[in-house]
Every structure is written in C-alpha cells, then in structure tokens.
C-alpha cells in the first residue's frame, strides 16, 4: 500500500450507531414528487384507493411528504441487525491500481443472502403486512433479486409469499427460483392459469415466455381478488426509497465517524430504489445548502430513461393495471435491446429521483455495457468482490472520475453505491469474457415508438 | 426477542484486534502428526523433495511442528483486511425459534466472493509463490470453491493460475468456471490433452467425465514439468490448517471481548481445513489443560472417514502421484454414493485432525443428508443466511445440542463454524425441496473394498 491508512479498510457502525429513522427526502424537496394517478379516472389516488392494493401503513408512507424522519420499528431494526450495518469499504487496492490521488469508498449492500439492497425494503413491507394482520403478499420478479429478498423477509415474519416469476427467468434461473422456495415462497411462472389476465394472455399468446409487465398484472390481480393479501413492489415507489434511505443514513454516519466529507456520490439507476436510498440524506443537506456534494446517477445507454426520456405521467407496468406515475420515462412499451445484460431495464424512474433530476440537483451519465463489464472485472480483480452488472455502472463512472483526479491531482472523496453481487449474473460475464457482448444505443426513432404510447394526462 | 441482548448480533474485531500470527497447533500436540511419505520410496519426504512440488516457504510451514505462532506477513494481512475479520454472529433468531436456553454463535466465513473459508489459505499460498518469484501455480477443483478462491488470490498478486476442473463440474457448473475466468484463471476441463496422464486416461476411457483424483494428477504433472510453477492444495495439508487457524484466532478474540467461554465448538469435516482452522487455538488451550471445551467434528454418514475409517498411511489422491499421509481414511479408492450432495466427499482426513481424534481430543458425529438439509432450511429461514451443505452438517448438530439444552435447562455456549454459502449448491436444495433426496450409509462390505486398496507401509 502506498497511501497512509488512517481510515480502516471497512468502516462498520456499532449497533448503537445504526439508524433508528428512515430519511424522507420529500420533506426537503421544494417541488414535491407528483402524486400517483388512478389509471381509470386519472385523478390522484386517495389513501383509500391505494389501500386496496398496498398495506395501510405503507400507503401512509407513500403519501407522507412532510416528515423528514420516520421511525424504523424495533422489529425491523432487529432484522437489520442480522445483516446490517453494511460496511463502507475504502477501495485502497483499486486506488493503488489506478494510481489516483482520489479516495474511493463503496457502500457494499451485497453481503446478505438476497445478494442486494432489496432486502432493506422487503423486510419493512413484510413487517407492515404482518402488523396489519394479513395472511400474505404477492409480487413479481424478473431476474429474481426482489423475489428472493421478499421470500426471506416473509419467512422471518411467517407470512405467505407468492411470487410471479417471468417464465423465461423461471426456466433459465432455476437456482434463483429454488432459493425462493427454500425460504418457503410459492413461485409461479408467469403467465399462469391462476389469474384471469394470465389465462387471457396464454390464450392469445400460447408460446409466450412472459414479461415483467404481465407478471406485475398477475401479482396485482392475485392480491386484490382475495381477502388478506396485498401487493408489494421492490422499486420506484416513494415508500421503497424511504426504506432504502437506510443505505445513505449509514453511509453518512460512517463518513462522519472519520471526518470524511464526500465530494461525489455515484449510484446506478434502474427504477431508482438504490440510488434514491443512497442519496436521500446527502440530498437533504444539499437542498438545505449545507453541502455542495455532486450527486451522479448512472444509467445504461441502452435504457436511458433520465438522459433521453420524457418527464411525463406514464404507466408503471406494461399491463397498465397499476397507478400512473409522473416520471422520466421511455414509455411503458419501451423494451431494451435483448443484448442488454443485467438489470436497469425499467422504462421509467422513481418519481422522487425524477423530480430531483428535473430540479437540476442530480447529474446523469449513461454508459455502454462493454465498458461496464471491463470496469467490473478490473474492480473484482483487486477488490475481491464480484459486482452485479447494475452496480458496475457506478464503478465505471467512479473509475473515470478517479482517472480525472490523477490528471488534476485532486484528492476527491468519491462514494459509490455497490448494490449487490454478480453471482447470478455469470451468463453476462461469460458473454463479455467470450467477446460476445455488444453495445446498443437506441436511435431517436426507436425512442419515439415508446413515447407514442404515453397516456394523455392533463392535470 | 425474548432474551436480553447484552451481546451484539455480530461481533466484529477492529483492524487492530485482527490476528498477526497463525496458530500452529502442532506445537501443542504431544503426538505430532506423522510425516508425509514419498510414494515411491515410502520414506519421509524431505524438504528438498517437497520443494519440487510446493513453494519453499510453504514446505517450511508444512514441516514446522514446534513454533506455536507463525507470523502472518503484512501483504497477506492487507488482503485479509478486505474481507476479514469475518463476523461472529449470535444466532438470536434461531435460539428464539428453538426456544432453547443455549447461546448459539456462528463464525461466518461465507461473506467473500469465493463464498467460503478457502480464500484464507489461497491468499497465503499465492503470496509465498509470488515471493519465491514463481510465474504461476496449478491446482485442481471439483465443485469450484477452492479454484475460485485461488483465482481471486492469484489475481491480487498478479500470478498465473491454472485450474484443472473435473470435466463434469466444468460442464454442469459454468458459473463457477466463469467466476474463475473473471479473475483471470485458465480453467481446463480434466482429463485434458495438456498432460501425459490426461492423454493416457482419455485414451483408456474416451467418454470419462473426470474425477478429482485425475485432476490432481494433471495439476501436479503440469506444475512439476515446468520451471516457475508449483502445485497448491486447498485442504488436508498442515500448511492449509495453519492458514485456516485465523478462523479460530478471530473467534477466540471475539469471544474474549465479551467474556464468553465456549462450552462446545462444532465444525464440519471434509478434508479438515475448516475444522482444523476453527479449533486450533481452542485445542491448544485444551491440550494445555486451560479449558475443557468439547470439540465436535461432523461428517456425512455417507463418507465417514473419522467414525468408520482406518488410521493408516494412504494416498492423498486416487491417481497416487501425491505423497502418502497417515490419516483416518476410507481408502483412496472409496467413492461416496453419487446421491451425496455437496462437499465433504474426501476419502481421508487431514493428518492433524486425524491425530487429535486418535488422541481422544475430538468427538465425532455422523449425520445423514436429508436431516442436514432440513436443518439448513430451518436455519436459513430465521437467520437469513443460506448455508452451504457442508456447513449445514455443523448446524444440524448444533440444533440437536440446543434441543438437549432445552431439556436440561443448560445455558451452553455453542460455537459453530459456518464455512460458506449455498448459492452454487441450489441443485442439492432443489432435490431436497422436491423430495428427491435420499440418504445413504455404506455397508461394512462396501468399506472393505476401500480398505483393501490401502498401501502396505511399515515404518
């Protein structure tokens, strides 16, 4: 090691230092995120309407844009203590490899069995469902991270968990499916004959391998058509970003413990759950004028919702059964190139992140996937951790920034959100290693097709 | 939580508290483990002979049975700081589920990318190879944990890494293979045409899917037939147990930090690397009469080397090219039932563990695999972590012991070695969940076949 190591490799908080409150960045926002709309009436969803789909306490959290701090119930904090605090790691080895004066830190959320940050919200949603006396929850999963996290959370609270898994993933990712089954979840390949909408789709498209939009529709139908069940979602919603704020809260406490002032915070953006959670506390300071930290979201060039999308009301699901959200979107009909590996394929962006971006508080970078995997492997070889393709978007930009520091001599403190591990994404790594990965950037014409499907909303 | 929680969920050591020395239990042993023998002359292997296969510094460690403490070089400690200290976790949720007065702790080694404790020795072996100025190392891997760990370690020290992977695993576990490739290793399915012995086997058995014994033979041949290469091994050897002693050293420091006196330490036994590493420090105290801790090794009933094996000199590999070791063994020709899932399939046991067992210092339990998977799932559902099948052997016995405490009212402090995660073992979980897993215990007659192949050694 060439640098002096006053800062440990890993900063852990003690249990006493762990956050007792979620940070609700909406309380700081001058322009609040726009309300969800009823897809039939196009009127703002009331608490009552939302409560037919979501748990009551979660509806309150969804609508609460005034309280900055929302207490984390003790039962949830007890669960967090099993896998949190996640470490804030100083990337000494990467810094040495890059020979940069920059100080790079990463908040590592991959150290739990679900392999990602998704568990932070899953346990909160399972807790509120249990507290409401529900029998179970339903959800959909594509790649399987969210479904795994929810299965673990439901198992802990002895709650039934029904996961609609996109059929192609169900068949191609049997390991993910079996992790969920190990945690007691009922996993159904979607489309299925267990719902009206599933049967309709199977009738119209007998050979279909499913889509996330269809799985969402089945999960929602399955929840609202029974007593004792509600639907839960792993990203996009305000409540999810609220739960994920524990990432940023812990990061801030860890940095403060060693007197480190971050100059730049970098996170990957899919639906916005990780990114929103990572930045909330820091964004609050920035809005209040207490900090001038740069906040950078990184998205794939193949699915550029922030950098090339429209800020408009849109459907959250391709099946168009969920409420409408105002967000940066490529249109609910936009489907990223099948070449695109890993996550970050969602057509829209969480309303909170969208509004912050519209307010000029967030910078956005879009990167192509082969350079992302190149950065991922460079990182893995010196830092040990095999990052998820999603997380590697942030790593790529952090390396770029560290190389700029090498030119300018700046000792910037750069903080990355490392959302998860790539253990279940080896097919993508394999494609890269075999030279079979191609980059893809949609043309303006292709984006127009997605925009054409945007609903007409006049508020 | 019903119990008072004076002890945190996870005990982490600070960097200052991390071990600076490996613990060499051989210094405490009244009867030293028997020396390795040259397979041709049946004479004890000299340092010079061993140095043709292994790195010089590792040969010294292999032969050193007098120094109790062996310093961990700073370069290795720097690497350890990336993923160590591993947490000592208090299993509060499992205790509550079992309603037991026992206090259960587990030392969790699965939190690094290789997914197991194997990395502890891989980094040491890679370091000494680099220090000797070697170009690279060769090894074999079956399921892939050791190969992954070694790839990570070699990548860190910029050392070439060549892994002979049993062909059936190479084909059935492409993800493991690609993790190794991500870390820059050259992975060759074994048997291959790159070695004399590989070509011979391919000629005699054109359709073979390989075996660990054959892969070892290829890796050894590949190392000794070139300048600048040595062979490295992930278990069984004294040097490997020495490196793994960091597990027990950290565990002891963590327990001492909170004034906890362990009553029972439970680990799973395959080749003995995890078990030997977990117990070394505690065994030293026990031999010196400073503690009366019970030390329990758990092995699968399908591969019962300690409980039903013979204590005799045997070949370490089925190819019979490696030195002979005196150990509890089922015979190098013994092959566990193909029904047996996960690791712990090795026919012998490390000479150190074998001698300690022969001295009456270790208890052994053997368990059947369906009860192991039942315990694994029970554990996963309350503690979050999805344990490797190997580790779950220890969990099974810990649960049994905790249930005994429930009857007697004893507040025993039970410490488990949780060696790794089960992410790459989902096929075995799947079999269990689908009710397709069967138990198997070899008959005495079947064991005789293995014993019949033992070499005649008269020392």
Interface residues (C-beta under 8 A of the other chain):
Chain A: X1 X8 X9 X10 X12 X14 X15 X78 X81 X82 X83 X89 X93 X111 X112 X113 X115 X152 X155 X156 X174 X175 X178 X179 X181 X182 X183 X184 X377 X380 X381 X382 X383 X384 X385 X386 X421 X423 X424 X426 X427 X429 X430 X433
Chain B: X1 X8 X9 X10 X12 X14 X15 X78 X81 X82 X83 X89 X93 X111 X112 X113 X115 X152 X155 X156 X174 X175 X178 X179 X181 X182 X183 X184 X377 X380 X381 X382 X383 X384 X385 X386 X421 X423 X424 X426 X427 X429 X430 X433
